[in-house]
């Protein structure tokens, strides 16, 4: 199971990023646990300067804007 954290204040882009991760995981048949991190201090401590941010298994893989669908597949499928 992959642990995915989506960092952001709960805005629409953050929700869309979390949905993209869930839909991609379902498509690939990968179990994921998605945690939404909305606390500003926790977001900053994770190194996310622009939201939404995404980490997979503790590694920050994206920050700022919506991720590319192909990139999401690479993170989840790896």
Number of C-alpha atoms within 10 A of each C-alpha: 9 17 15 23 21 26 31 28 17 16 11 11 17 24 16 15 24 23 13 18 24 20 14 21 20 12 10 12 11 14 13 18 15 18 14 16 20 15 12 13 9 13 20 13 9 17 11 20 13 14 21 27 26 31 20 18 15 12 12 17 14 22 19 16 13 17 19 11 12 9 12 21 17 10 19 22 13 7
